[in-house]
Amino acid sequence: MAKNSKRKTYILITFCFLTGLILLQNFSTGISAGVKKNAFDAESIVSSLAKNPFFISLGLLYFSILIAGIVNTVILLVKKAGKKRLFPDPNDNQNTTLYPPAQGTTGLPARLHSNQESNWKTLAFILFSVYIISFITLISISNINNKYAIFSIVIFCNFLLELAVIIIILKQFSKNRLGLIKKYFYPHKVFMIYSSFILLLIPAALFNQLLLKGLNTSPTVNPIISLFLSTKDTYSTYLLLFQIVILGPLAEELFFRGFLFRWLRGKISFRNSALAVSCIFAIMHRTPAAFLPLFFLSLLLCFIYERTKNLFNSIFLHSFHNFLGALFLIIIKLN
């Protein structure tokens, strides 16, 4: 009875802070207090970099990944036709400490189970952290007119937020429970799937742009990116790159895959869990120009986590994907 009462309390707290966050978003224009979202003109950027040797090298890298994707797609289709698994099934290893079975069952579960009270408690703490840090950020930038100062504050507060999410989740759940384990880590196989995924990502990005045009919406670039390209603050630049490549993927995978997807997966099917998490993942990035690519990326990350039960595979893929994007931004900035 007491546990049920606690769970209801955490649910109430969760919705209170969720409401508070929505109100904060309505009263705030994000960092656009001093920065406007700029239209993204890909053609002008590419034309200005056409003779840049670093950009040419990056183009060759992307092209190599695309070719690898075509080859790996054929390999994966052959494996699929031969009913061969790309990843060994972790459930074949009867490690009930790593993947504890549901009560009253034997062997390893197809779904990951966890305590519902602990889940709501974790979500309440995370939303509380997001609310407090968002509120502090809003107060800090409200009276600042210097867009570069706003950029530094937002980057630092985002760093604190990602750190808070990591600490809260690791505090509430064991590393084994989350899938942060050394076994079942397959970076080469993850890259095979990712390179094949690129073949889907390109048409998804193009279709996303067509949708925006159909809605009479001009593609925009996140104001943080605009400031990153123009700021001369070395500290903020390095901190943002660290978040893009390392801290961000770690925090997001812990939350979206290790926590949220695992929670839903214990209740509903993989398809519905992955779709729900991917919608939330794409929406929370608040980048309409990349909604479909983000949505499909999240589906892939959920698939990798479902098949390997190892979060390091998802973190590696997410980090590598962000690294490729960061390289593009660095070359533009240097140019």
C-alpha positions as CSV (number, residue, x, y, z in Angstrom):
1,M,0.0,0.0,0.0
2,A,2.8,2.4,0.9
3,K,4.7,1.5,-2.3
4,N,1.5,2.2,-4.3
5,S,1.2,5.6,-2.5
6,K,4.8,6.5,-3.3
7,R,4.3,5.6,-7.0
8,K,1.2,7.9,-7.2
9,T,3.2,10.7,-5.6
10,Y,6.0,10.3,-8.1
11,I,3.5,10.3,-11.0
12,L,1.9,13.5,-9.7
13,I,5.4,15.1,-9.3
14,T,6.3,14.0,-12.8
15,F,3.2,15.6,-14.4
16,C,3.7,18.8,-12.3
17,F,7.2,19.3,-13.6
18,L,6.2,18.3,-17.1
19,T,3.5,21.0,-17.0
20,G,6.1,23.5,-15.7
21,L,8.5,22.7,-18.5
22,I,5.7,23.3,-21.1
23,L,4.9,26.6,-19.5
24,L,8.6,27.5,-19.5
25,Q,8.7,26.8,-23.2
26,N,5.7,28.9,-23.9
27,F,7.2,31.9,-22.0
28,S,10.5,31.4,-23.5
29,T,11.8,31.6,-27.1
30,G,14.8,29.5,-26.2
31,I,18.0,31.2,-26.9
32,S,16.4,33.3,-29.5
33,A,16.2,36.1,-26.9
34,G,19.4,37.2,-28.7
35,V,19.6,34.9,-31.6
36,K,17.3,34.3,-34.6
37,K,17.1,31.0,-36.4
38,N,18.7,31.4,-39.7
39,A,17.6,29.8,-43.0
40,F,19.9,26.9,-43.9
41,D,21.3,27.4,-47.4
42,A,23.2,24.1,-48.1
43,E,24.0,25.1,-51.7
44,S,25.9,28.2,-50.7
45,I,27.8,26.4,-48.0
46,V,28.9,23.5,-50.3
47,S,29.9,25.9,-53.1
48,S,32.0,28.0,-50.7
49,L,33.8,24.8,-49.5
50,A,34.2,23.1,-52.9
51,K,37.9,23.7,-53.1
52,N,38.7,23.1,-49.5
53,P,40.9,20.0,-49.1
54,F,39.5,19.1,-45.7
55,F,36.0,19.3,-47.1
56,I,37.0,17.2,-50.1
57,S,38.5,14.6,-47.7
58,L,35.3,14.6,-45.7
59,G,33.3,14.1,-48.9
60,L,35.5,11.1,-49.7
61,L,34.9,9.7,-46.2
62,Y,31.1,10.1,-46.6
63,F,31.3,8.5,-50.0
64,S,33.4,5.6,-48.6
65,I,30.7,5.0,-46.0
66,L,28.1,5.1,-48.6
67,I,29.9,2.4,-50.7
68,A,30.4,0.4,-47.6
69,G,26.7,0.7,-47.0
70,I,25.9,-0.8,-50.4
71,V,28.3,-3.7,-49.8
72,N,27.1,-4.3,-46.3
73,T,23.5,-4.2,-47.3
74,V,24.1,-7.1,-49.7
75,I,26.0,-9.0,-47.0
76,L,23.1,-8.4,-44.5
77,L,20.5,-9.5,-47.1
78,V,22.5,-12.7,-47.7
79,K,22.7,-13.4,-44.0
80,K,19.0,-12.8,-43.7
81,A,18.2,-15.1,-46.6
82,G,20.4,-17.8,-45.0
83,K,18.7,-17.1,-41.6
84,K,22.0,-16.3,-40.0
85,R,22.1,-14.0,-37.0
86,L,24.3,-10.9,-37.2
87,F,24.4,-10.7,-33.4
88,P,24.5,-13.7,-31.0
89,D,21.5,-13.9,-28.8
90,P,22.5,-12.8,-25.3
91,N,19.6,-15.0,-24.0
92,D,21.6,-18.1,-25.2
93,N,24.0,-17.3,-22.4
94,Q,22.1,-18.3,-19.3
95,N,23.4,-15.5,-17.2
96,T,20.5,-14.8,-14.9
97,T,22.6,-12.2,-13.0
98,L,23.0,-10.1,-16.1
99,Y,19.4,-10.5,-17.3
100,P,17.3,-11.6,-14.3
101,P,14.1,-13.6,-15.3
102,A,10.7,-12.3,-14.5
103,Q,9.2,-13.6,-11.3
104,G,7.8,-17.1,-11.7
105,T,9.7,-17.8,-14.9
106,T,12.9,-19.6,-15.8
107,G,15.6,-18.6,-18.3
108,L,16.1,-15.2,-19.7
109,P,13.2,-12.8,-20.5
110,A,12.5,-11.4,-24.0
111,R,11.7,-8.1,-22.3
112,L,13.6,-6.1,-19.7
113,H,11.7,-5.8,-16.4
114,S,12.1,-3.2,-13.7
115,N,10.4,-1.7,-10.7
116,Q,7.6,0.7,-11.7
117,E,8.0,2.9,-8.6
118,S,11.7,3.2,-9.4
119,N,10.9,4.2,-13.0
120,W,8.5,7.0,-12.0
121,K,10.9,8.1,-9.3
122,T,13.7,8.4,-11.9
123,L,11.5,10.2,-14.4
124,A,10.4,12.7,-11.7
125,F,14.0,13.4,-10.7
126,I,15.0,13.9,-14.4
127,L,12.1,16.2,-15.1
128,F,12.9,18.1,-11.9
129,S,16.5,18.6,-13.1
130,V,15.4,19.7,-16.5
131,Y,13.0,22.2,-15.0
132,I,15.5,23.7,-12.6
133,I,18.3,24.0,-15.1
134,S,16.0,25.3,-17.8
135,F,14.6,27.9,-15.3
136,I,18.2,28.9,-14.4
137,T,19.1,29.2,-18.0
138,L,16.1,31.3,-18.8
139,I,16.8,33.7,-15.9
140,S,20.5,33.9,-16.8
141,I,20.0,34.9,-20.4
142,S,16.9,37.1,-19.9
143,N,18.9,40.3,-19.4
144,I,21.8,39.5,-21.7
145,N,22.0,41.1,-25.2
146,N,25.3,39.6,-26.2
147,K,24.5,36.5,-28.3
148,Y,27.9,34.9,-27.7
149,A,27.4,35.2,-23.9
150,I,24.0,33.6,-24.3
151,F,25.7,30.8,-26.3
152,S,28.3,30.1,-23.5
153,I,25.6,30.1,-20.8
154,V,23.3,27.7,-22.8
155,I,26.2,25.3,-23.6
156,F,27.3,25.2,-20.0
157,C,23.7,24.7,-18.7
158,N,23.2,22.0,-21.2
159,F,26.4,20.3,-20.0
160,L,25.0,20.4,-16.5
161,L,21.7,18.9,-17.7
162,E,23.3,16.0,-19.5
163,L,25.5,15.4,-16.5
164,A,22.5,15.4,-14.2
165,V,20.6,12.8,-16.4
166,I,23.7,10.5,-16.4
167,I,24.1,10.7,-12.6
168,I,20.4,10.2,-11.9
169,I,20.0,7.1,-14.1
170,L,23.3,5.5,-13.0
171,K,22.3,6.2,-9.4
172,Q,18.9,4.5,-9.8
173,F,19.8,1.5,-11.9
174,S,22.8,-0.8,-11.9
175,K,25.1,-0.9,-14.9
176,N,24.1,-4.5,-15.6
177,R,20.5,-3.6,-15.5
178,L,21.0,-0.8,-18.1
179,G,23.2,-3.0,-20.3
180,L,26.5,-1.2,-19.7
181,I,28.6,-4.3,-19.9
182,K,31.8,-5.4,-21.7
183,K,30.3,-8.5,-23.2
184,Y,28.2,-8.3,-26.4
185,F,29.9,-5.1,-27.7
186,Y,30.2,-5.4,-31.5
187,P,31.5,-2.1,-33.0
188,H,32.3,-3.6,-36.4
189,K,28.9,-5.2,-36.7
190,V,27.2,-2.0,-35.6
191,F,29.1,-0.1,-38.2
192,M,27.9,-2.6,-40.9
193,I,24.3,-1.8,-39.9
194,Y,24.9,1.9,-39.7
195,S,26.5,2.1,-43.2
196,S,23.5,0.3,-44.6
197,F,21.2,2.6,-42.6
198,I,22.8,5.6,-44.4
199,L,21.1,4.4,-47.6
200,L,17.7,5.0,-45.8
201,L,18.8,8.2,-44.1
202,I,19.5,10.1,-47.3
203,P,16.0,9.7,-48.9
204,A,14.5,10.3,-45.4
205,A,16.3,13.7,-45.2
206,L,15.2,14.6,-48.7
207,F,11.6,13.7,-48.0
208,N,11.8,15.7,-44.8
209,Q,12.8,18.8,-46.8
210,L,9.9,18.2,-49.3
211,L,7.5,18.0,-46.4
212,L,8.8,21.3,-45.0
213,K,8.4,22.9,-48.5
214,G,4.9,21.5,-48.7
215,L,4.1,23.2,-45.4
216,N,5.6,26.4,-46.7
217,T,8.3,26.2,-44.0
218,S,11.8,27.2,-44.8
219,P,14.5,24.7,-43.5
220,T,16.3,26.3,-40.5
221,V,19.5,25.6,-38.7
222,N,19.5,25.4,-34.9
223,P,20.7,28.8,-33.5
224,I,23.3,27.0,-31.4
225,I,24.9,25.8,-34.7
226,S,24.9,29.4,-36.1
227,L,26.6,30.6,-32.9
228,F,29.1,27.7,-32.9
229,L,30.2,28.7,-36.4
230,S,30.6,32.4,-35.6
231,T,31.9,32.4,-32.0
232,K,35.5,32.8,-31.1
233,D,35.1,31.4,-27.6
234,T,37.4,28.4,-27.6
235,Y,36.2,27.0,-24.3
236,S,32.5,27.0,-25.4
237,T,33.4,25.5,-28.8
238,Y,35.3,22.6,-27.3
239,L,32.6,22.0,-24.6
240,L,29.9,21.9,-27.3
241,L,32.0,19.4,-29.4
242,F,32.5,17.3,-26.3
243,Q,28.7,17.3,-25.7
244,I,27.9,16.4,-29.4
245,V,30.4,13.5,-29.7
246,I,30.6,12.0,-26.1
247,L,28.4,13.4,-23.3
248,G,25.3,13.9,-25.4
249,P,25.2,10.4,-26.9
250,L,25.9,8.9,-23.4
251,A,23.1,10.9,-21.7
252,E,20.6,10.4,-24.5
253,E,21.2,6.7,-24.8
254,L,20.9,6.2,-21.0
255,F,17.6,8.1,-21.0
256,F,16.0,7.0,-24.3
257,R,17.2,3.5,-24.7
258,G,18.5,2.4,-21.3
259,F,15.6,3.9,-19.3
260,L,12.6,4.9,-21.4
261,F,12.7,2.2,-24.1
262,R,13.5,-0.5,-21.5
263,W,10.6,0.7,-19.4
264,L,8.1,0.6,-22.3
265,R,9.6,-2.7,-23.6
266,G,8.6,-4.4,-20.3
267,K,4.9,-3.5,-21.1
268,I,4.4,-3.4,-24.9
269,S,5.9,-4.8,-28.1
270,F,9.3,-3.8,-29.6
271,R,7.6,-2.1,-32.5
272,N,5.3,0.1,-30.3
273,S,8.1,0.8,-27.8
274,A,10.5,1.9,-30.5
275,L,8.0,4.0,-32.3
276,A,7.0,5.8,-29.1
277,V,10.6,6.4,-28.0
278,S,11.6,7.5,-31.5
279,C,8.8,10.1,-31.8
280,I,9.8,11.6,-28.4
281,F,13.5,11.5,-29.4
282,A,12.9,13.4,-32.6
283,I,10.5,15.9,-31.1
284,M,12.7,16.7,-28.1
285,H,15.6,17.7,-30.5
286,R,13.3,20.5,-31.8
287,T,14.8,20.4,-35.3
288,P,12.0,20.1,-37.8
289,A,14.5,20.0,-40.7
290,A,15.9,16.7,-39.3
291,F,12.8,15.1,-37.8
292,L,12.6,12.1,-40.0
293,P,16.4,11.3,-40.0
294,L,16.3,11.6,-36.2
295,F,13.2,9.4,-36.0
296,F,14.8,6.6,-38.1
297,L,18.1,7.0,-36.3
298,S,16.3,6.3,-33.0
299,L,14.5,3.3,-34.5
300,L,17.9,1.9,-35.4
301,L,19.3,2.6,-32.0
302,C,16.4,0.8,-30.4
303,F,16.9,-2.1,-32.7
304,I,20.6,-2.4,-31.8
305,Y,19.8,-2.3,-28.1
306,E,17.0,-4.8,-28.4
307,R,19.2,-7.3,-30.3
308,T,22.4,-7.0,-28.2
309,K,21.0,-6.0,-24.8
310,N,24.2,-3.9,-24.6
311,L,23.9,-0.1,-24.4
312,F,27.5,0.4,-25.4
313,N,26.5,-0.6,-29.0
314,S,23.9,2.2,-29.1
315,I,26.2,4.7,-27.5
316,F,28.9,3.9,-30.0
317,L,26.6,4.2,-33.0
318,H,25.1,7.5,-31.7
319,S,28.5,8.9,-31.0
320,F,29.9,7.9,-34.4
321,H,26.8,9.5,-36.1
322,N,27.3,12.7,-34.2
323,F,31.1,12.7,-34.9
324,L,30.4,12.7,-38.7
325,G,28.2,15.7,-38.3
326,A,30.7,17.4,-36.0
327,L,33.4,17.0,-38.6
328,F,31.3,18.9,-41.1
329,L,30.7,21.8,-38.6
330,I,34.4,22.0,-37.8
331,I,35.4,22.2,-41.4
332,I,32.8,25.0,-42.0
333,K,34.1,26.9,-38.9
334,L,37.7,26.6,-40.0
335,N,36.8,27.8,-43.4
